[in-house]
Amino acid sequence: MLVNGAGGGVGALALQLAKAYGARVTAVDSAKKLSMLRSLGADQVIDYTREDFTEGGARYDLIFDIPGNRPFSACKRALTPQGRYVLIGHEKFGESGKPILGLIPLFLKLMFLSLFVKHLPKPSSSMPSKKDTIAVLRELLAAGKITPVIDRTYPLNEASEAIRYLIEGEPEGRVIITP
Ligand SMILES: NC(=O)c1ccc[n+]([C@@H]2O[C@H](COP(=O)([O-])OP(=O)(O)OC[C@H]3O[C@@H](n4cnc5c(N)ncnc54)[C@H](OP(=O)(O)O)[C@@H]3O)[C@@H](O)[C@H]2O)c1
């Protein structure tokens, strides 16, 4: 599996979940986050400023794409014949960063393509319930198989400082405000 944007909030959790279920994981993010990604269990890491994962020749059974900065046609080259591509999408990056409608046109395009392209999951109404999902996450947390990545913790009376750090400080992990 490849997690693109593995150093962010969603990616760090996706990486750990994949490892908890026994996947071999390649994690893509910026250089400063690569050692953190290795410590979370990544088998291989790629610095996106130096290497384009769609050009490297490696093939993945699953690409879990958070920034969506490469077009699906390029990601398809990095999939095995039965491989799947899942887009989370991030308003800030790449071709997903469109004004006004944001990610909606891209998701609609991928939903339409999924009718013809086996690499894209079909829209489905059978999602696990939030209760079941939380129960699984609780078990994995208790077993130490997933750990939140915490950058800094602030007391409630320093909440404005916490928000400033979140915006300007480029935190590597979550910023926590304690009551
Ligand atoms: N975190 C949550 O709890 C949560 C909950 C619900 C929804 N969401 C949504 O889910 C999406 C992802 O959120 P997130 O919290 O994971 O975002 P995030 O913390 O900003 O993470 C995005 C990651 O992608 C990396 N990145 C930037 N450019 C890249 C590139 N060209 N190639 C590969 N990686 C690149 C960023 O690294 P740099 O440091 O280099 O920029 C960062 O580590 C967002 O749309 C968010 O609104 C998040």
PDBQT file of the ligand as one rigid body, heavy atoms in Angstrom, charges set to zero:
ROOT
HETATM    1  N1  LIG A 201      -7.284  15.333  10.421  1.00  0.00    +0.000 N 
HETATM    2  C1  LIG A 201      -8.562  15.110  10.631  1.00  0.00    +0.000 C 
HETATM    3  O1  LIG A 201      -8.961  14.729  11.739  1.00  0.00    +0.000 OA
HETATM    4  C2  LIG A 201      -9.605  15.286   9.518  1.00  0.00    +0.000 A 
HETATM    5  C3  LIG A 201     -10.919  14.991   9.811  1.00  0.00    +0.000 A 
HETATM    6  C4  LIG A 201     -11.878  15.105   8.799  1.00  0.00    +0.000 A 
HETATM    7  C5  LIG A 201     -11.502  15.544   7.545  1.00  0.00    +0.000 A 
HETATM    8  N2  LIG A 201     -10.213  15.841   7.276  1.00  0.00    +0.000 N 
HETATM    9  C6  LIG A 201      -9.889  16.281   5.913  1.00  0.00    +0.000 C 
HETATM   10  O2  LIG A 201      -9.041  15.304   5.314  1.00  0.00    +0.000 OA
HETATM   11  C7  LIG A 201      -8.097  15.941   4.472  1.00  0.00    +0.000 C 
HETATM   12  C8  LIG A 201      -6.689  15.584   4.944  1.00  0.00    +0.000 C 
HETATM   13  O3  LIG A 201      -6.510  16.126   6.250  1.00  0.00    +0.000 OA
HETATM   14  P1  LIG A 201      -5.169  15.971   7.097  1.00  0.00    +0.000 P 
HETATM   15  O4  LIG A 201      -5.521  16.411   8.470  1.00  0.00    +0.000 OA
HETATM   16  O5  LIG A 201      -4.552  14.625   6.912  1.00  0.00    +0.000 OA
HETATM   17  O6  LIG A 201      -4.259  17.086   6.406  1.00  0.00    +0.000 OA
HETATM   18  P2  LIG A 201      -2.796  17.519   6.833  1.00  0.00    +0.000 P 
HETATM   19  O7  LIG A 201      -2.553  17.228   8.274  1.00  0.00    +0.000 OA
HETATM   20  O8  LIG A 201      -2.612  18.914   6.289  1.00  0.00    +0.000 OA
HETATM   21  O9  LIG A 201      -1.872  16.505   5.990  1.00  0.00    +0.000 OA
HETATM   22  C9  LIG A 201      -1.604  16.586   4.623  1.00  0.00    +0.000 C 
HETATM   23  C10 LIG A 201      -0.196  16.009   4.429  1.00  0.00    +0.000 C 
HETATM   24  O10 LIG A 201       0.089  15.971   3.032  1.00  0.00    +0.000 OA
HETATM   25  C11 LIG A 201       1.427  16.429   2.880  1.00  0.00    +0.000 C 
HETATM   26  N3  LIG A 201       1.645  16.939   1.533  1.00  0.00    +0.000 N 
HETATM   27  C12 LIG A 201       1.602  18.215   1.073  1.00  0.00    +0.000 A 
HETATM   28  N4  LIG A 201       1.885  18.263  -0.234  1.00  0.00    +0.000 NA
HETATM   29  C13 LIG A 201       2.127  16.972  -0.609  1.00  0.00    +0.000 A 
HETATM   30  C14 LIG A 201       2.515  16.382  -1.834  1.00  0.00    +0.000 A 
HETATM   31  N5  LIG A 201       2.682  17.105  -2.943  1.00  0.00    +0.000 N 
HETATM   32  N6  LIG A 201       2.680  15.038  -1.867  1.00  0.00    +0.000 NA
HETATM   33  C15 LIG A 201       2.504  14.287  -0.761  1.00  0.00    +0.000 A 
HETATM   34  N7  LIG A 201       2.173  14.791   0.449  1.00  0.00    +0.000 NA
HETATM   35  C16 LIG A 201       1.984  16.128   0.519  1.00  0.00    +0.000 A 
HETATM   36  C17 LIG A 201       1.579  17.509   3.934  1.00  0.00    +0.000 C 
HETATM   37  O11 LIG A 201       2.945  17.729   4.162  1.00  0.00    +0.000 OA
HETATM   38  P3  LIG A 201       3.584  19.189   4.311  1.00  0.00    +0.000 P 
HETATM   39  O12 LIG A 201       3.820  19.325   5.770  1.00  0.00    +0.000 OA
HETATM   40  O13 LIG A 201       4.826  19.166   3.520  1.00  0.00    +0.000 OA
HETATM   41  O14 LIG A 201       2.594  20.194   3.775  1.00  0.00    +0.000 OA
HETATM   42  C18 LIG A 201       0.873  16.878   5.117  1.00  0.00    +0.000 C 
HETATM   43  O15 LIG A 201       1.736  16.048   5.876  1.00  0.00    +0.000 OA
HETATM   44  C19 LIG A 201      -8.388  17.454   4.561  1.00  0.00    +0.000 C 
HETATM   45  O16 LIG A 201      -9.187  17.836   3.461  1.00  0.00    +0.000 OA
HETATM   46  C20 LIG A 201      -9.112  17.591   5.863  1.00  0.00    +0.000 C 
HETATM   47  O17 LIG A 201      -9.979  18.712   5.825  1.00  0.00    +0.000 OA
HETATM   48  C21 LIG A 201      -9.249  15.718   8.238  1.00  0.00    +0.000 A 
ENDROOT
TORSDOF 0
